[in-house]
Amino acid sequence: MWENTVRFAEGSSPRRRAQGLRNGAAVAAGKGWGRWRALARWALAVTLLVCAPVLQAATLLVVGDSISAAYGVPAAKGWVALMETRAKRQVPGIRVVNASVSGDTSAGGLARLPALLRQHKPAIVIIELGGNDGLRGLRLKNTRQNLMQMVKLAQRADAKVLLLGIDLPPSQGAKYVRDFAAMYPAVAKATGAAYLPSFLAKVGVDPDMMQSDGIHPNSLGQPVLVDTVWPALAPMLSALK
């Protein structure tokens, strides 16, 4: 291109030669700018391609006790594993982390939660705790404070929280059972967390869905737990899309 411009300029007046050089420079600059634009578009496309999976891969964290840790049943048949299968149909690529520990209390969950939030950076946190506090007759004031603090920690980490309410057996005493049940909606109201009352209600009344200890759901009860939690969880999953 520059050779043609120079040859054209050799037989021309100084003014025409100067104009020819300017035209050649403009053409070269235009082509150079076009190459830069193409390169920028390519770089943007690569960036979006690399980052898209990261932006889409949300995490759902479950922090619970033996009810969510699939006590007495194969882990793959526990309600959290079954819920994960259904959740992935609604939100492909979602990652479910089950950080539930058999025997855990609200105090134990509170102690573990900060590290879990840092590690997994969840978009949704399901809290299923307090049952062992109640079975041990622990002070409800402390349990409530622990649950409240867990919800606030998760919310400060930009996670939406679903709090699952647990009912105690009558053997714990009428007043204690009543105050225990009222604790969960009180925490949800104070924090703005989503709340599901009586998580175990549908399985607890059917001996065929419970293990011999009368506390833990068996394999037949696990799908019922998923059906119970799903109406509260599904809108939270939809918000991730």
C-alpha positions in Angstrom: 0.0 0.0 0.0 2.7 2.4 1.0 4.7 1.5 -2.2 1.7 2.5 -4.4 1.3 5.7 -2.5 5.0 6.6 -3.0 4.9 5.7 -6.7 1.9 7.9 -7.2 3.5 10.7 -5.4 6.8 10.6 -7.4 5.1 12.0 -10.5 3.0 14.5 -8.8 3.3 18.0 -7.4 4.6 18.5 -3.8 1.0 19.3 -2.8 -0.4 16.2 -4.4 2.4 14.1 -3.0 1.7 15.4 0.5 -2.0 14.7 0.1 -1.2 11.2 -1.1 0.9 10.5 1.9 -1.8 11.8 4.2 -4.4 9.6 2.5 -2.1 6.5 2.8 -1.6 7.2 6.5 -5.3 7.6 7.0 -6.0 4.3 5.3 -3.3 2.5 7.4 -4.6 4.1 10.6 -8.2 3.0 9.7 -7.1 -0.6 9.1 -5.1 -0.5 12.3 -8.1 0.7 14.3 -10.2 -2.1 12.7 -7.7 -4.7 13.8 -7.7 -3.2 17.4 -11.5 -3.4 17.4 -11.5 -7.0 16.2 -9.0 -7.8 18.9 -11.0 -6.1 21.6 -14.2 -8.0 20.5 -12.2 -11.3 20.6 -10.9 -10.5 24.1 -14.3 -9.6 25.4 -15.8 -12.9 24.0 -13.1 -14.9 25.6 -13.6 -13.1 29.0 -17.3 -13.8 28.9 -16.8 -17.4 27.9 -14.4 -18.0 30.8 -16.4 -16.1 33.4 -19.9 -17.3 32.5 -19.7 -20.6 34.4 -18.3 -18.8 37.5 -21.2 -16.3 37.4 -23.8 -19.0 37.0 -22.5 -21.5 39.6 -24.4 -20.6 42.7 -24.0 -22.6 46.0 -26.7 -23.7 48.4 -25.4 -24.5 51.9 -27.3 -26.7 54.3 -26.3 -26.4 58.0 -28.1 -28.9 60.1 -28.0 -31.9 62.4 -28.7 -35.6 62.0 -32.0 -34.9 60.3 -30.1 -33.3 57.3 -27.1 -35.5 57.7 -29.2 -38.5 56.6 -28.8 -40.3 59.9 -29.6 -44.0 59.5 -30.2 -43.9 55.7 -27.8 -43.9 52.7 -26.5 -40.4 52.1 -27.7 -40.6 48.5 -31.3 -41.2 49.8 -31.2 -38.3 52.3 -33.5 -35.4 51.8 -30.6 -33.0 51.0 -29.3 -35.3 48.2 -32.8 -35.7 46.8 -33.3 -31.9 47.0 -30.0 -31.3 45.1 -31.3 -33.5 42.2 -34.5 -31.5 42.0 -32.7 -28.1 42.5 -30.3 -28.9 39.5 -33.3 -29.4 37.3 -34.5 -25.8 38.2 -31.0 -24.2 38.3 -28.5 -26.2 36.2 -25.0 -26.0 37.7 -26.1 -25.2 41.2 -23.8 -26.7 43.8 -25.3 -28.1 47.1 -23.0 -28.4 50.1 -24.3 -30.4 53.0 -22.5 -29.3 56.1 -24.8 -31.0 58.5 -23.4 -32.9 61.5 -25.2 -35.5 63.5 -25.7 -34.4 67.1 -24.9 -30.8 66.3 -26.6 -28.0 68.3 -27.2 -24.4 67.5 -24.0 -23.5 69.3 -22.0 -25.9 67.2 -23.6 -24.6 64.0 -22.8 -21.1 64.9 -19.2 -22.0 65.6 -18.8 -23.7 62.2 -20.7 -21.2 60.1 -18.1 -18.4 59.6 -15.6 -20.8 58.0 -18.3 -22.4 55.8 -19.4 -19.0 54.5 -15.8 -18.0 53.7 -15.1 -21.3 52.0 -18.3 -21.8 49.9 -19.7 -18.3 49.5 -23.3 -19.5 49.3 -26.1 -17.7 47.7 -28.6 -19.6 49.9 -28.2 -21.0 53.4 -30.7 -23.5 54.9 -30.5 -23.7 58.6 -32.0 -26.8 60.3 -30.8 -26.7 63.8 -32.1 -26.5 67.4 -33.7 -29.9 67.7 -30.8 -31.3 69.8 -30.9 -28.2 72.0 -34.6 -28.9 72.7 -34.1 -32.6 73.3 -31.4 -31.8 75.8 -33.5 -29.1 77.5 -31.1 -26.3 76.9 -32.0 -22.7 77.6 -34.2 -21.4 74.8 -32.7 -17.9 75.2 -29.3 -19.2 74.1 -30.7 -21.3 71.3 -32.6 -18.3 69.9 -29.5 -16.1 70.1 -27.5 -18.7 68.3 -30.0 -19.1 65.5 -30.4 -15.3 65.2 -26.6 -14.9 64.9 -26.4 -17.6 62.3 -29.0 -15.9 60.2 -27.3 -12.5 60.5 -23.9 -13.9 59.6 -25.3 -15.5 56.5 -27.1 -12.4 55.5 -24.0 -10.3 56.0 -22.3 -12.7 53.6 -25.0 -11.8 51.0 -26.8 -15.1 51.3 -30.6 -15.6 51.5 -31.6 -17.7 54.5 -34.3 -20.4 54.9 -34.9 -21.3 58.5 -36.6 -24.7 59.1 -38.7 -24.9 62.2 -38.5 -28.1 64.4 -41.2 -29.4 66.7 -40.3 -31.2 69.9 -42.1 -34.3 71.3 -44.6 -33.7 74.1 -42.3 -35.5 76.6 -40.2 -32.3 76.8 -43.1 -30.5 78.7 -46.0 -28.5 77.3 -44.6 -25.0 78.1 -41.1 -25.8 76.9 -42.5 -27.3 73.6 -44.7 -24.3 73.0 -41.9 -21.8 73.7 -39.5 -23.8 71.5 -42.0 -23.8 68.6 -42.5 -20.0 68.9 -38.7 -19.4 68.8 -38.3 -20.1 65.0 -40.9 -17.6 63.7 -39.6 -15.0 66.2 -36.1 -15.4 64.7 -37.4 -15.2 61.2 -39.5 -12.1 61.9 -36.6 -10.3 63.6 -34.2 -11.1 60.7 -36.4 -11.2 57.7 -35.3 -14.7 56.9 -37.6 -17.1 55.0 -39.3 -19.5 57.4 -40.8 -23.0 57.1 -42.7 -24.2 60.1 -42.9 -27.8 61.4 -40.4 -29.3 58.9 -40.9 -32.8 60.3 -44.7 -32.6 60.8 -45.7 -34.7 57.8 -43.4 -37.6 58.6 -43.4 -37.4 62.4 -47.1 -38.5 62.5 -46.5 -41.6 60.3 -44.6 -44.5 62.0 -44.0 -46.0 58.5 -41.8 -43.0 57.6 -39.8 -43.0 60.9 -36.9 -45.0 62.1 -37.3 -47.1 65.2 -36.0 -44.3 67.4 -39.1 -42.2 66.6 -36.9 -39.2 65.9 -35.3 -39.7 62.5 -37.1 -40.1 59.2 -36.3 -43.3 57.3 -35.8 -43.7 53.5 -39.6 -43.4 52.9 -39.8 -40.2 54.8 -36.9 -38.4 53.0 -38.8 -37.6 49.7 -41.6 -36.2 51.9 -39.1 -33.8 53.5 -38.1 -32.6 50.1 -41.7 -32.0 49.1 -42.2 -30.2 52.4 -39.3 -27.8 51.9 -39.7 -27.2 48.2 -42.5 -24.6 48.2 -40.3 -22.4 50.4 -37.1 -23.1 48.6 -38.2 -23.0 44.9 -38.8 -19.2 44.8 -35.3 -18.7 46.3 -33.8 -20.8 43.5 -35.8 -19.0 40.9 -34.3 -15.7 42.0 -30.8 -17.1 41.2 -31.6 -17.3 37.4 
